[in-house]
Amino acid sequence: MAPAAAASAPAGPASGRTRLGGMMSGEPLIRARGLGLQYGSKRVLDGLDFEIPAGRVVGLLGHNGAGKTSLMRALVGLTGHEGELSVLGLSPQRQRTALLQSLCYIPDVAILPRWARASELITLMAGLHPNFSAERARQLLKRTSVGLNDKVKTLSRGMVVQLHLALVAAIDARLMVLDEPTLGLDVLSRKAFYEMLIDEWCDGERSVLISTHQVEEVESLLSDVLMLSEGRLVLNIPLAEVDERFVALSHDPAAADAVAAAHPILRYRQQGQSAALFDGAPPPEVQALGQRMRPSLVDLFVALTRAPELNPTIPR
Ligand SMILES: Nc1ncnc2c1ncn2[C@@H]1O[C@H](COP(=O)(O)OP(=O)(O)OP(=O)(O)O)[C@@H](O)[C@H]1O
C-alpha cells in the first residue's frame, strides 16, 4: 500500500508559533516516527508513523490483538517503545507526570470504587488533579441520570460509564485517550456516552483518540481513522478523504470477472448487489461497469485488516 496519509495538517510556520505548556501551538498533539514495541520475542507494534493534531476525533481501529491497547499504553507512558514518540510535546516515558496534567487516559471507563458516592468522587478528583473542576463535573452530571448522592454500587454499568465520563470530562486537558470506552454498553448508553463526549469535551482544540470495535457506530463521529493490523498501520486518513482515495463500485454480476481483473481490495455485497472496493481509481472502462458508492469504514476495515492469506490482493 502507498504510504499512509498523515491524519494531520502540517504545522504552521515556526515564526507564528507560541509556546503552550510543553509544545508550540500548531504542533501535533501526538507525533510518532518509527514507533515499535516488542514483548519478549513478539513484535506488537511495528514502524508506526502518524500525527494527531489539535481538534480531531480519531478512531483507533483494529482486530483483536492488533495492538490498540499496546499503542495507547505507549502513548501514556505505561510501556516502553522503540522509535520517536512525542505526546503534547513530551516524552511519555520520561515526562509522564507532566504529561498526565494535560492528558486523560481511561483504560476502562466502567471501573470506579463501588463504595463511593458521585459527590465523594468529585471531591476526590478535586484533590488529585490540578486541572479538575468540581463545578464542571456537577454540571456534566446533570446531563446523566446519576445523582450526586448515588453510590457507584447502585448504578447500572451504563450509568457508571456516564459518571466516569463526567468526572474525566471535567479535567481541563488537551488530549483524551479512551480504550474501548463503550464495551458492554447497550446502544442507547453508547449513544449517550458519545454525545456527552462530543458536546461537552470536544471544543475544536482538544483531541480524542478512541479505540473501538463498533466501527459502524463511530464512523459519523470521527474526523480521522488510524487502522492497525498485526501491529502495523494499514490506514491513516481523514474521513473526509476516504472518498477521494477509495472507490467502491456496485456492479452487475455479469461484470464480476472484469471487475475482479482490476484487483479490488475487497469484493462484497451491498444492498443485494455485487460490489468491489478499490484503493485508488480503477481504469475508466471498469468504472463504467458499475455505479460508484461511498465506501463505508466497515468495508475498509474488512479489506485492510483481513488475514493476508485471505486477501492476497492487499500489498503489505
Ligand atoms: N504484557 C504483555 N506481554 C506479552 N504480550 C502482550 C502483552 N500485552 C499484550 N500482548 C500481546 O500484544 C498483542 C497486542 O495486544 P493488544 O492488547 O495491544 O491488542 P488490542 O488491539 O488492544 O486487542 P483487543 O481488541 O483484543 O483488546 C497481542 O498479541 C497480545 O497477546
PDBQT file of the ligand as one rigid body, heavy atoms in Angstrom, charges set to zero:
ROOT
HETATM    1  N1  LIG A 401       2.065  -7.646  28.645  1.00  0.00    +0.000 N 
HETATM    2  C1  LIG A 401       2.117  -8.368  27.531  1.00  0.00    +0.000 A 
HETATM    3  N2  LIG A 401       3.031  -9.341  27.364  1.00  0.00    +0.000 NA
HETATM    4  C2  LIG A 401       3.114 -10.063  26.237  1.00  0.00    +0.000 A 
HETATM    5  N3  LIG A 401       2.297  -9.899  25.175  1.00  0.00    +0.000 NA
HETATM    6  C3  LIG A 401       1.347  -8.948  25.268  1.00  0.00    +0.000 A 
HETATM    7  C4  LIG A 401       1.207  -8.137  26.449  1.00  0.00    +0.000 A 
HETATM    8  N4  LIG A 401       0.185  -7.276  26.248  1.00  0.00    +0.000 NA
HETATM    9  C5  LIG A 401      -0.282  -7.541  25.021  1.00  0.00    +0.000 A 
HETATM   10  N5  LIG A 401       0.402  -8.537  24.427  1.00  0.00    +0.000 N 
HETATM   11  C6  LIG A 401       0.202  -9.073  23.074  1.00  0.00    +0.000 C 
HETATM   12  O1  LIG A 401       0.291  -7.970  22.204  1.00  0.00    +0.000 OA
HETATM   13  C7  LIG A 401      -0.630  -8.121  21.127  1.00  0.00    +0.000 C 
HETATM   14  C8  LIG A 401      -1.470  -6.871  21.042  1.00  0.00    +0.000 C 
HETATM   15  O2  LIG A 401      -2.313  -6.811  22.193  1.00  0.00    +0.000 OA
HETATM   16  P1  LIG A 401      -3.242  -5.554  22.457  1.00  0.00    +0.000 P 
HETATM   17  O3  LIG A 401      -3.908  -5.765  23.772  1.00  0.00    +0.000 OA
HETATM   18  O4  LIG A 401      -2.455  -4.322  22.281  1.00  0.00    +0.000 OA
HETATM   19  O5  LIG A 401      -4.284  -5.693  21.258  1.00  0.00    +0.000 OA
HETATM   20  P2  LIG A 401      -5.677  -4.958  21.037  1.00  0.00    +0.000 P 
HETATM   21  O6  LIG A 401      -5.691  -4.485  19.622  1.00  0.00    +0.000 OA
HETATM   22  O7  LIG A 401      -5.919  -3.956  22.094  1.00  0.00    +0.000 OA
HETATM   23  O8  LIG A 401      -6.683  -6.177  21.191  1.00  0.00    +0.000 OA
HETATM   24  P3  LIG A 401      -8.222  -6.236  21.690  1.00  0.00    +0.000 P 
HETATM   25  O9  LIG A 401      -9.044  -5.608  20.614  1.00  0.00    +0.000 OA
HETATM   26  O10 LIG A 401      -8.464  -7.719  21.779  1.00  0.00    +0.000 OA
HETATM   27  O11 LIG A 401      -8.317  -5.541  23.011  1.00  0.00    +0.000 OA
HETATM   28  C9  LIG A 401      -1.419  -9.399  21.401  1.00  0.00    +0.000 C 
HETATM   29  O12 LIG A 401      -0.876 -10.428  20.628  1.00  0.00    +0.000 OA
HETATM   30  C10 LIG A 401      -1.178  -9.642  22.873  1.00  0.00    +0.000 C 
HETATM   31  O13 LIG A 401      -1.172 -11.022  23.128  1.00  0.00    +0.000 OA
ENDROOT
TORSDOF 0
